């Protein structure tokens, strides 16, 4: 996993209304995942975590990523509005522990606590028109209620994720392909000045079906800013 740990990976959810120019950084965290994580999920996580701190050095969130994420094929580009068709819906990507209240891409409040992170698709219906140009998301599920590495039926995934926001809609972060100019660079925030949003690069450690060696594949996730349709 040495190629994986060269990345200082992070997933941020920042408090709503916080200025986008606020400086955040990530540090290595030599701390095991929380003991409250299920006995099935805990061993599948990389023991080395990451701590996100704000400009004053205050901890915001701790993150542990999955050691090996199943992929149905090698990444080869988008398929329609889905940029990561090699990932199964609801596949576990890791866990995150929030040190305070945060907000998701729809500006829903997410309470302090522990959450699992699972990949998902935006439903194709009239309720989501204009929310985003692509359909890839990371969904947050309450850590105490997500106990298995197995993928989940979509209805179950969405229902459990909605509990994270205390609403009828899943708690989501928008997931995007990494710009060519950023690929291979050290992890850093990518700022979209026009939309006043920031995103970070996350290295997914993939186990590709039919391949003998794992591969690291970076994606980016909007962590500051919300959908214009939120």
C-alpha positions in Angstrom: 0.0 0.0 0.0 3.0 2.3 -0.2 1.8 4.0 -3.3 -1.5 4.6 -1.6 -0.1 6.2 1.6 2.0 8.7 -0.4 -1.3 10.6 -0.7 -2.5 12.6 2.2 -6.1 11.7 1.5 -9.1 13.6 2.8 -12.8 14.1 2.5 -14.1 17.4 3.9 -17.5 18.6 4.8 -17.4 22.2 5.9 -19.9 24.2 8.0 -22.5 26.0 5.9 -21.7 29.7 5.4 -18.0 29.3 6.0 -15.9 31.4 3.7 -14.4 29.4 0.9 -11.0 31.2 1.4 -10.6 29.6 4.8 -7.5 27.5 4.9 -7.7 23.8 5.7 -5.0 21.2 5.7 -4.6 17.5 6.3 -2.2 15.7 8.6 -1.2 12.1 9.0 -3.1 10.5 11.9 -1.4 7.6 13.7 -4.6 6.5 15.3 -6.6 3.4 14.6 -10.2 3.7 13.4 -12.8 4.2 16.1 -13.7 1.1 18.1 -17.3 1.8 17.4 -16.9 0.7 13.8 -18.2 -2.8 13.1 -15.9 -5.7 13.4 -16.3 -6.5 9.7 -15.5 -3.0 8.4 -12.6 -2.1 10.8 -10.1 -4.6 9.4 -10.8 -3.5 5.9 -9.6 0.1 6.6 -6.1 1.4 6.3 -4.7 1.8 9.8 -3.1 5.1 8.9 -5.7 7.8 9.1 -5.8 11.5 8.3 -6.9 14.5 10.3 -8.3 17.6 8.7 -7.7 20.8 10.7 -8.8 24.4 10.0 -6.8 27.5 9.8 -6.6 27.8 13.5 -5.3 24.2 13.8 -8.6 23.0 15.2 -9.5 19.4 14.2 -12.4 19.2 11.8 -12.6 15.5 10.8 -10.7 12.2 10.9 -10.7 9.9 7.9 -9.8 6.3 7.2 -10.0 4.9 3.7 -10.6 1.3 2.6 -7.5 -0.8 1.9 -9.0 -2.4 -1.3 -12.0 -1.2 -3.2 -13.5 -3.7 -5.7 -13.6 -2.5 -9.3 -15.4 -4.3 -12.1 -12.9 -3.1 -14.7 -10.0 -0.7 -15.3 -11.1 2.9 -15.4 -11.6 3.9 -19.0 -13.6 7.1 -18.9 -17.2 8.1 -18.3 -20.3 6.2 -19.3 -23.0 8.8 -20.0 -23.3 10.9 -16.9 -21.5 8.3 -14.7 -17.8 9.1 -14.5 -16.9 6.0 -12.5 -18.8 3.1 -14.0 -16.2 0.6 -12.6 -17.5 1.2 -9.1 -20.6 -0.7 -7.9 -23.3 1.4 -6.3 -23.1 1.5 -2.5 -19.5 0.2 -2.5 -17.8 1.2 0.8 -15.0 3.7 0.3 -14.0 4.5 3.9 -15.2 6.1 7.1 -15.1 9.7 8.5 -15.5 11.1 12.0 -16.7 14.7 12.2 -15.6 16.8 15.1 -18.4 19.2 14.7 -21.5 19.9 12.6 -20.9 20.0 8.8 -23.0 20.4 5.6 -23.3 18.3 2.5 -23.5 19.2 -1.2 -27.2 20.0 -0.7 -26.4 22.2 2.3 -28.0 19.7 4.7 -26.6 19.8 8.2 -24.7 16.7 9.2 -24.2 16.3 13.0 -20.9 15.5 14.7 -20.1 11.8 14.7 -19.0 8.8 12.8 -20.1 7.9 9.2 -19.4 5.4 6.6 -18.7 6.6 3.0 -20.3 4.8 0.1 -20.4 5.4 -3.6 -23.7 6.1 -5.2 -25.6 7.4 -8.3 -27.9 10.4 -8.5 -31.4 9.1 -9.4 -32.6 10.0 -12.9 -35.8 11.9 -12.2 -37.3 15.4 -12.3 -36.4 16.0 -8.7 -32.7 16.2 -9.5 -32.6 18.4 -12.7 -29.9 21.0 -12.5 -28.3 19.6 -9.3 -25.1 18.6 -11.1 -23.9 17.7 -14.7 -22.8 14.2 -13.6 -24.3 11.5 -11.4 -21.6 10.3 -9.1 -21.8 10.9 -5.3 -20.4 9.8 -2.0 -23.2 9.1 0.5 -22.7 9.3 4.3 -24.4 6.6 6.5 -24.5 6.5 10.3 -21.5 4.5 11.4 -23.4 2.8 14.1 -26.0 1.4 11.6 -23.7 0.4 8.7 -22.0 -2.9 9.8 -21.1 -4.8 6.6 -18.7 -4.5 3.7 -21.4 -5.8 1.4 -23.1 -3.5 -1.1 -26.6 -2.4 -0.2 -29.8 -2.2 -2.2 -30.4 1.4 -3.4 -33.5 2.0 -1.3 -31.7 0.9 1.8 -28.6 2.9 0.9 -30.6 6.1 0.4 -32.8 5.6 3.5 -29.9 5.0 5.8 -28.0 8.0 4.3 -31.0 10.3 4.8 -30.7 9.5 8.6 -27.3 11.2 8.5 -29.0 14.4 7.6 -32.2 13.9 9.6 -34.2 14.4 6.5 -35.9 12.6 3.6 -32.9 13.0 1.3 -29.5 11.2 1.5 -26.5 13.1 2.8 -24.2 13.5 -0.3 -20.9 14.9 -1.5 -20.5 15.5 -5.3 -17.7 13.3 -6.8 -15.8 14.3 -10.0 -13.0 13.2 -12.2 -9.6 14.7 -11.4 -8.4 17.4 -13.9 -5.5 16.3 -16.0 -3.5 19.3 -14.6 -3.9 17.9 -11.1 -3.3 14.2 -11.8 -0.2 12.9 -10.1 0.2 16.1 -8.0 0.3 16.2 -4.2 -3.2 16.4 -2.7 -4.5 19.9 -2.7 -7.7 21.9 -2.7 -9.0 22.7 -6.2 -10.8 26.0 -6.2 -13.6 26.9 -8.6 -13.8 30.7 -8.3 -16.9 31.0 -10.5 -18.9 28.6 -8.3 -17.1 29.4 -5.1 -16.4 25.8 -4.4 -13.4 23.7 -3.4 -12.7 20.0 -4.0 -10.0 17.6 -2.9 -8.3 14.6 -4.5 -8.9 11.2 -2.9 -6.8 8.2 -4.0 -9.0 5.1 -4.3 -7.0 1.9 -4.0 -8.7 -0.4 -6.5 -8.7 -4.1 -6.8 -9.6 -4.6 -10.5 -11.5 -7.7 -11.5 -9.2 -9.9 -13.6 -6.0 -8.0 -12.7 -3.3 -9.4 -10.4 -2.1 -6.0 -9.0 -4.1 -3.2 -7.3 -4.0 0.3 -8.7 -4.4 3.8 -7.3 -7.0 5.9 -9.0 -7.6 9.5 -7.9 -11.0 11.1 -7.9 -12.0 14.5 -6.6 -14.9 15.4 -4.3 -16.5 18.8 -3.7 -16.1 19.5 0.0 -16.8 23.3 0.2 -19.8 24.7 -1.7 -23.2 23.5 -2.6 -25.3 22.8 -5.7 -26.8 25.8 -7.3 -30.1 23.9 -7.1 -29.7 23.2 -3.3 
